[in-house]
Amino acid sequence: MLNTFSVLSPHLKFKNKFVSIDNLAFKFHYRATFTLLLVCTLLVTSRQYIGEHIRCITGGSIPEHVINTFCFFTTTFTVVRLFNESMLQAGSIPHPGVGHMSTEEPVKHHAYYQWVPFVLFLQAIMFYGPHYLWRTLEGGKIKRLVDGLKMVEISNFYERNNSITFETKYTLRSKFELNKKLDIARDAFHKHILINQLWAFKLVFCETLNLLNVLTQVWFTNKFLSGRFYHLGLDFIEEDFTGTMDVLDTVFPKVTKCHFHKYGPSGTIQKHDALCVMALNVINEKIFTFLWFWYAIVIIVSISALIWRLITLWQHSRSMRFNEFVFSFAYPGILITNDMQVITKSFSFSDWLFLYHLARNMDQPLFKTLFRGIIHRFNDRSDTLSAKLMDAEFAASVIIDEKL
C-alpha cells in the first residue's frame, strides 16, 4: 500500500515554505484538494484493495474474462422500477434495480465508472490551476525580496564582508550584505508603488478563480452522476442505513445487469443476460460522498476568504485600528502608530497588500527595519514633492506680482 502512494510523497510533505505568496484558502485548493483527488484517483485504479473492478455471471458458454471486459467498457444498467425496498424485503428481487424486466421497461444505464479516474485526475489539475496562474502572474517578486534573509539575528553580529554557506543550504549573510539587501528591498517596494498597481488585482482575481473553480467542479460532478450529487451528502445524513437498501445503492449500485449479444451456431443473434458485481462502486460511493462534504468545506472557506478580501479593500484606507489589527497577526506590537497613519492615508490597496505579504515572510526585526525605511523614504518623497509644489506656487505668485 505504501508503494502505491509513494508517487504522491512530494505532495504530502506539507512543510512551511520560507516564502508564502497566498493564504489558507489557496492551500485548501492546490494542496489539500489537489492531493486528496490524486489519492482518490489511485484508489479507483488500484485492484489490490478491491480485486477485480467488475465480475459478471452468465449461464452461457461465454468466457468470464470476455463478458467482464465487455460489460466494463460498454455500459451496465439497472431497472428503475426495481429500486423498491419493499420488493427487496419481500424477496421478489435479489438486488436493488435487478430482476425480471419487460422489453419496454425504463432502465438506467451506468457508464460513469469507466471515467471516474479520468474525472478525478482532471479535477485535481483544475484545483491546482489558479495557484499556478497566480504564481506565474506574481513572478517571484516576494521571493526575490526576502530570499536569503534567514538567520538575521546572527547576521547582525557578523561584521565581515563575505557570506558563509552551510551544508544545510542556509546562507549566513554578513551585516554589510544584510543592509545592502534591505536597501534593495526598499527600492523594489517603491518601484512597486510606481509601476505595479495591478499586483493586488491579480491576487484577488486568482482567489475568485478558486471559488468559481470549486463551484464548477460541483456542477460538473452533479452532471457526471446524473444529477444525484447535489443532494448526496444531505441524503447520506438523513439515511439511517438500517434497511436492506440505502440511498447510495441507487446512485452507486453494487449489482447491475448487462446484455451480451453474439451469433449462435446457425447465425441467429443470441442475447445473454449477465449479472455483474460492481466492486468498484464500493470505493466510488465513499469517494464521492466524502467529496460532497469536502467541497462544501472548500466553498465555505473560499467564500470567507473573498469576504475578508472585500473587508480589507474597504477598511485598509479608512481605519488605522483595522490596519494595526491586521499587521498584528504578522508582528504584534512593533509598528508605530504614526507609521500606521501613513499606511492608512497614503498607501493604495496594492501597496498595502504587498507590504502585508512582506511582513508575513520576514523575520520580525528585519521587517521592522525595512518598514521604518519604507516609511521614512515615503515621507521624504512626500516632503520633496510638497517643497516642489510650494516653490512652483511661489514662482507663479512672483510672476503674477511683476505683471501687476
N, C-alpha and C positions, 0 to 999 in steps of 0.2 A: 504493500500500500504506500509506503514512504517513497519507493522508487517511482510510483505513478505520479505523485505530486512534486517530485524533485524539480521538474521543469518550471514550477511556479516559485521556487525558493527565492529568486531575486525580487519577486513582487511581494513576498510575505515578510520581508525584513523591513519593518516599519520603524526605521531609525530616524530620529530627528535630523534633518539636513541642516547644515550650517546656514544656508540661505533659504528663506521661505518667501515666495512671491505670491502666495494665495492665502486662503483661510480654511477653516474647518469644513465648511460646506463643499469646497473644491475637493478636499481629501475624501469626503464621503463618495464622491463620484469617481475620481480617477484612481484612488487607492482601494477603498473598501469594496465598492460595487464592481469595479473592474476585476479585482482579484476573485470576488465571490462568483462572478459569472464564468470566469475561467475554470474555477473549481467545479462548478456545475457542468461545464462542457466536458471535463474529464470524466465526471461521474457517469454521464449518459453514454459515453463512448467506451467505457471500460466494461468488459464482460466478466472480470474476475470477481465482481461483487454480486452480480445478479444472474450470472450464467448467460444462456442464450437470450437474446432480446425478444424472440418470438418462437413459440413451439406450436405447430399445428397438427391436428389429428384428422385423418381421413379414413374412410372404410375401404378405399380402393387400393390399387397397386402402385400409387404414385410414391416415389422415394421421398423420405421425410425431408431431406435437405432441399429437394426441389420445391415442395409445397411451402416450406419455411421461407425460402428465398423469394418465391413468387408473392406470397401474401405480405411480406415485409416491404417489398419495393413497389407493390401496387397499392391497394387500399383494402382495409378490412371494414366491416360495418356492424352495426347493431340495429335492432328493430325498435323503433320509437315506442310502440305500444307495449313492449315487454319490459320497459323500465317501470315496473309495478311491484312495489314491496309486498302487497297483499298476495299477488300471484306467486311471488318468490317464497313467502312463508307457507303458502298452501301446497307447495311442491309442484305447481303447474309448469314452472320453468326452472331450469337448472341454475342459471346465472342471470343477473340483470341485463336485459336487452338481448338475450339469446333464447331462441326457441323456435317452434314451428311458425312459419310465415307464409302468407299468400304472395302471389307474384306481383300484385299491385300495392302491397303494403308499404307505407313510408318507412324508409331506413335512414340511418345517419352514418355517413362514411367517415372514416378516421384515417387521415393521411399525415397529420401533423407530426407524428412520432418520427417520421423519416427526416424531418427538418429541424428537430429540436436542437441538436448540437450546432448546426449552422446558425440558427437564430440566436442562440445564447452567445456564440462567439462574436457574431456581428454586433449584438448589443454591448458586449464588453468593449469592442472597438469604439462604438459610439459614445460610451461613457468616458472614454479616455480622450476623445476628440477635442472638447472645449479646453481641457488643460493643455494639450499640445498646441492648440491655436494661441492660447494666452502666453505660453512660454515663447512661442515664435514672435508674437507681437511685442512682448516685453523686451526681448532682445538681450537679456542678461544684464540689464543696467544695474539692478540692485546688486547682483553678484560681483560685478566689476568694481563697485564702490566699496563693498565690505570684504571682498576676498583678501585673505592674507592678514586680516586684523585680529587674529586669535592671539591668545596669550598676552593680552595687552598689559596686564598688571606687571608681568615680568619685564616686558619691553620698556616700561618707564624707567627701569633701573639698569638697562643695558645700554651703555653710553657709546659703544663702538659704532663705526660707520658701516659695518657689514652684518649680514644676517647669518643665522645658524639654522640649517635644515636638519631635522631629526628623522630617524628611521620610521617614526610614526606618521610621516607625511606632513607634520606641522612645521611651520617656519617661525622661528623667534626673530622678529624684526628688531632692528636697533631703534633707539629713541629718535634718531635723525630720520630714519626711513618712515617711522610711525608718523612723525609730524608732517613729513612730505606727503604721505598717503592721506592725511586729514586735509591738507590743502587741496589736493586733487579732488577729494570728495566734496569739499565746499564749492570749488569751482564748478564741478559737474552739477551740483544741485542748482546753482544759479543759472547755468546753461539750460537746465531742465525747465526752470521758470520761464525762460525766454522762448524756447523752441519746442517744447514737448508738452503742450497743454492737453493733448489727447490721451495721455497715459491713463488717467482715471477712467475716461470713457471706454477705452479698450477693455479695462478690467471689468467694469460694470456690464459691458456687452457680453463678455465671456461668462460672467455669473448668470446673466439672463439666459444664455445658451444652455447652461446646466439645467435650469428649470424647464425650459422648452424641450430639452432632450429627454428628461425623465418622463414628462407628460406624453411625449411622442411614443416612448417605449411602452408605456402603459396602454396607450391606444392600440399600438401595433400588436402587443401581446393579446389584447382582447379580440382583435380581428383574427389572430392566429389560432386562438382557441374557440373560434366560432361564437364570439360574444359572451363567453362564460367567465371571463377573467375579472370584469368589473366588480362582481358581487362574490367572487370566490372566497375571499377572506371573511366577509360577513356571514356567508352561508356556512363556512367552516366553524365559525364561532358559535353559531346557532345550532349546529348539528350536535346531537348527543352521542352518536356512534354506538347506540345500544341495539339498533335494528340489524336486519340482515343486509340492508342496502343503505349507503350513505351518499352524500352529495358528491363526493369525489369519484364514486363509481359511475356517475352519469357523465362526468367530464373526462375521466381517465379510466375507461372500462378495462378490467383485468382479463376478461374473456370476450372475444369477438368472433364474428363469422367471416368466412372467406369462400368465394366460389371460384373453382378452378375448372376450366374447360379444356378438353382435349379430344382428339379423334379416337373413336373406337376401332375395332378390327375391320368393320365394314365401311368406315368413313363417316359414320354418324357422330355428331358432336355430343360428347358426354359431359355432364356437369357434376362436379364433385363438391359436395358441401363440407367445408372444413371447419373445425372448431379450434380457434387459436388462443393460446395463453399468452397474454401480453405482459411478460415480466418487466419490460422496460417502463411500463406505466406505474409500477410501484415506486420507481425513482422519480418519474416525471411529476406525479401528484405532489410529492413532498417538495420538489424544487419550486414549482410554480406557486404552491401555497405559501412557502416561505418568501418567495419574491414579491407576492402581493403585500405582505406586511413590511418587507424591506423597502419596497418602492414607496409605500405610504410614509415611512420614516424619512426617506430621502426627499420626498416632496415637501414635507413639513420643514426640514432643515433648509432646503433651498429657498422656500418662501420666506422663512425667518431671516435668512442672510440678505435677501433683497430688501426686506422691510428695514433691516438695520442699515443697509446701504443708503436707503432713502432718508432715514433719520440723520445719518452723518452728513448727507448732502444738504439737508435743510438746516442743521444746527451748527455746522462747523464754523460758519461766519456770523452766527447770531449769539452764541453763548460761550463765554470763556470757561464757565464751570463745566460745560459739556466737554470741552477740549481737555481740561485738566482731568476729568474723569476718564476719557478715552486713553490719554497718554499715560495715565497712572497704571494701566494694565501692563504697559511695557516697562516703565520705570517710575515707581511711586516716589513722590516727594523730592525729585531732583530738579524739576523745572521751575523757573522763577515766574512769578505772576506777570511781571511786565513783559516778559518774553511771550507768554501765552496771549497777551493782548495783541502783540504783533501778529501772531499766527491767526487770531480770530478776525482781526480787522483787515489784514493785508494779503493773506495767502488765499489763492484760489483753491478750489476743491482738489484739483490735480496735484498742486503743491502740497496741500495738507495730507493727502493720502500717500503721496510719495515719501514724505517725511515720516509718516507713521510706520511705513514698511521699513524704512531705515532704522527706526527705533526698535522694531521687533528683531532685527538681525544684527544688532551691535551690542557689545558689552556696555554696561551702564556708565562707567567713567568715560569711555571712548565717545559714546553718543552725547554725553553732557558737553564734552569739549567741542565736538562737531556742531552741536546745536547752538552753543554760545557763539561760535564763529560765524554760523549762518545768520544769526540774528544781528550780530554786530555789522556784518557786511551788508545786510539788507538795510539796516538803519543808516549806514554810511552812504549807501547808494541813494536812499531817500533824501538824506540831508544834502547831498551833492545836487540832486535834481531840484530840490527846493531852492537852493542857492542860485542855480542857473535861472530858474524862473524869476526869482527876485531881481537878479541882475538884468534880465530881459525887461521886466516891468519898469525898473529904474531907468534904463536906457530909453525906453519908449516915452516915459514921462519927461525926460530931459529934452528929447526931440520935440515933443509937443510944446513944452515951455518956450523953446527957442523960436518956434514958428509963431507962437502967440506974441 
